[in-house]
């Protein structure tokens, strides 16, 4: 009988680790890796060093800025014991001790995470209250992390109030929410609140570049800038888009390109946006509509086209006011914006912004988005051919029968400026009395007496002005110190003593009331002028927001 050998099962190949998306793989494990929240980290670090730890923390902010990650980092910072097991709370947890590793892996028995969206009732909160009475099993603090805490019911919040205000010394509460306005004020007043900021596009692009380097992926800086802008301040959203862009890239060594990101996100090509804006400004309606349709046929969302136009107009305006250009933008984009900034005035840029913004909102609500986008572009094209409101106002204020061309033609040539000649300074003239009360107020305004000028314009009804005497109406109460201050200022200004009194008669309208009457008359004349009437007939929704003599925008 031959001997038999049991060789057992053949060796099995090791199972590969499951893929972890970038948003989970690069979740911050230390406060140093938490980007864009320096103020909060500094506050927490000082609180830990000075042993001034609150018993409840509330983290609020938009999605993906690190609320839950911050709560876990606080749990690690409070329970870290260091590599030698002798450490205390620290803003720089070691990450190697058992509490740090267990919290990072989500298996620590004393760090309880609860999703308030699925545990909204008072019974769920009652379990927390009962368990909080018992000391921590192995950690320094028993910590409750409640995500989306605003989802708790009103009764659940009320049940939590007493424990939240006077918790046991070994318990810490960490709340996270995206809608802090839904959290009762009674809960907010018992928590130390941290508002996590949106992460800037520049910081996100730099973070994505670091992730790409760690993953061994090449990416164009413009592609990372596009992803950062699409993330809207959320690191998690940006990493999810980057994950998709890496999967979208070619397998044969191709990196993440800006063109691929635009196609993936349905963004309009920047060159096409510049061409479209140029056609609109030149009034070439047919070509502009054809280019918009071509972008639509490529799969670009019409709302995305208008958003890109808005970004371009905003960028041109920033260049015009002197803001340094973004180095991440392509050279041709910066050059085009610089040329437009030199050619377009602020009134035109503001009109473009308002028209495009209105078109963007219309497209977002329209049943036919592409048709709404076309009508919005046509409105911009036709508005670009209208005269500037300031020039139109100057034309309307000219004498009858005199056009703008006649004014410019008859305007005298600038006078030759003679070389300065040194002459003896004349002796100082005696201060002159202002000819009218309005001239007196204007002189006070020029001398910087702003508070006194405001009182006179709003409340002074003049009865008689005969320098050095002024009589105001006593029918409208005036502060006694106004008369005293005015007399003192006028004595200093005119080197003469003034007599200022009140008389119980109605008096004239105040300066502000008189100015308002004049403005309304000019507005009515402007609104009924032939040119504005023609504009109203062509554009029924026309509103008069500026006219000659108007002091501020409506």
Residue, then its C-alpha position, 0 to 999 in steps of 0.5 A: x500500500x503506497x503512502x498518500x500525501x495531502x498536499x492541501x489547496x494550491x496557493x491562491x493569488x492575493x486579492x487586490x485591495x478595493x479601489x478607494x476614490x480620491x475623496x476618501x483616500x486623501x481625506x485629511x488625517x492631520x490638521x496640517x492637511x486640512x486646507x483653507x481653515x487656518x483660523x479654526x486650527x489656530x483657535x483649536x490649537x490655542x484652546x488645547x494648549x491652554x486647557x480651555x476646551x469647550x464641551x460642545x463644538x458645532x462645525x458649519x459650512x458648505x458641502x465638502x469643506x471638511x466638517x466631519x473630517x474636522x470632527x474626527x480630527x478633534x476626536x483624535x486630538x483629544x484622545x491621542x496618547x502619543x507613540x509612548x502612551x504618555x501623551x496628552x491632548x495635542x493639536x498634532x495627533x501622532x496617528x500611530x497610537x491605538x486611539x488615533x488608528x482606531x478613530x481613523x478606521x472608525x472602530x473606536x468604541x468611545x467615539x460614536x458617530x451618528x447620522x442625524x438624518x436617519x436618527x431623528x427621533x427623541x428615542x435616539x437622543x435618549x440613548x445618547x443621554x443614557x450612555x453619556x452617564x458612563x465613563x469612557x471605556x479606553x479613551x480620555x473622552x467619550x465623543x459623540x459626532x452627530x452629522x447633519x444635526x439640523x435633521x433632528x426633530x424639535x423634541x430631540x433637540x429639546x431632550x438634548x438641551x440639558x445634557x448639552x449644557x451640563x454634560x459629564x466631564x468625560x463627554x464631548x459633543x461634535x456637531x456638523x451641519x450644512x444648514x445652521x439656520x435650522x439649528x435652534x438658537x438654544x443649541x447654538x448658544x451651548x456650542x462653540x461654533x466654527x464656520x468653515x470657509x469655502x476653499x479658494x480655487x487657487x488652494x484647490x488647484x494646488x491641492x489637486x496638483x499634489x494629488x495628481x503627483x501622488x497618483x502619478x498622473x499628469x494634468x494640465x494646470x488649466x485643467x486643474x483650474x477648471x476643476x477647482x472652479x467647478x468644485x465651488x469651494x468644495x474639496x470633496x466635489x473637486x476630488x470627485x471630478x478629478x477622479x472622473x477626469x483621470x478615468x476619462x483620460x487616455x489609457x496610453x499615458x495620456x494625462x488630464x487635459x483642459x479640453x477633456x475636462x471641458x467636454x466632460x463637464x459640458x463647458x464651453x471652449x474659452x476660445x469660442x466664448x471669446x469669439x462669441x463675445x466679440x461677435x456680440x459686441x460688433x453687432x453680428x447677430x447671425x454669426x453669434x447665433x450660429x456660433x451658439x448653435x454650434x456649441x449647443x450641437x457639441x453638447x454644451x449647455x446654453x446656461x454654461x455658455x452664458x455663465x462663461x460669458x458672465x465670467x469673461x465680462x467679470x474678468x474684463x472688469x477686474x482688469x479694467x480696475x487694475x486687478x492683477x491677471x490670473x497666472x493660471x489663465x492662458x496667455x491669449x485669454x489674458x491678452x484678449x481681456x486686456x484689449x477689451x478692458x482698454x476698449x470698453x467703458x464701465x457703463x458698457x461693461x455694467x450693461x453687459x453684466x446686467x443683460x447676461x445675468x438676466x439672460x442666465x436666469x431666464x435660461x435656467x427657468x425656460x422650458x426651451x433653454x436654447x431658444x431663451x439663450x438665443x433671445x438673450x444674446x439678441x438682446x445683448x447684440x441690440x443693446x450694444x448698438x444703443x448710445x451710452x446713457x451718459x452721452x444720451x443724457x448730454x444730448x437731451x440737455x443740449x439746446x433745441x436744434x443743436x445736435x451732438x455733432x454740432x456741439x463737437x463741431x462748434x467746440x473751441x479748440x483747447x487754449x494754448x497753455x502759457x508758461x508760468x510766470x513768477x508774479x508777486x502773490x496778491x494780498x489776501x482778499x476779504x472773505x465774501x458773503x455767499x450770495x444765496x443760502x444755497x451758495x452758503x450751504x455749498x461753501x460749507x460742504x466744500x469746507x468739510x462741514x458735512x454734518x451741518x450741511x446734512x442738517x441744513x439740507x434736510x431740515x432748514x426751511x428758509x424765511x429770509x437770507x440777508x447776510x449777516x442775518x438768516x431767519x429760518x421757519x420754526x414750523x419744522x423743529x430744528x435742533x438748537x445746537x444747529x443754529x449755534x454751530x452754524x453761527x460759530x462756523x459762519x463767524x470763522x468763515x466770513x470774519x463777521x458775527x451772524x444773527x440766526x433766528x427762527x420765525x413762526x411762518x411756513x418758509x421755503x422748501x428745504x434744499x433736498x425737497x427743491x432738488x427732488x422737484x428739479x430732478x423729477x422735472x428733468x426725469x419727466x422731460x428725459x422720459x418723454x424725449x423723442x430718443x427715449x420714447x423710441x427706445x421704449x417702443x423698441x424695448x418695452x421693458x426699458x426703465x430709466x435708472x439714470x438721467x441728468x441731475x440724478x445724484x445716485x443710481x436707483 
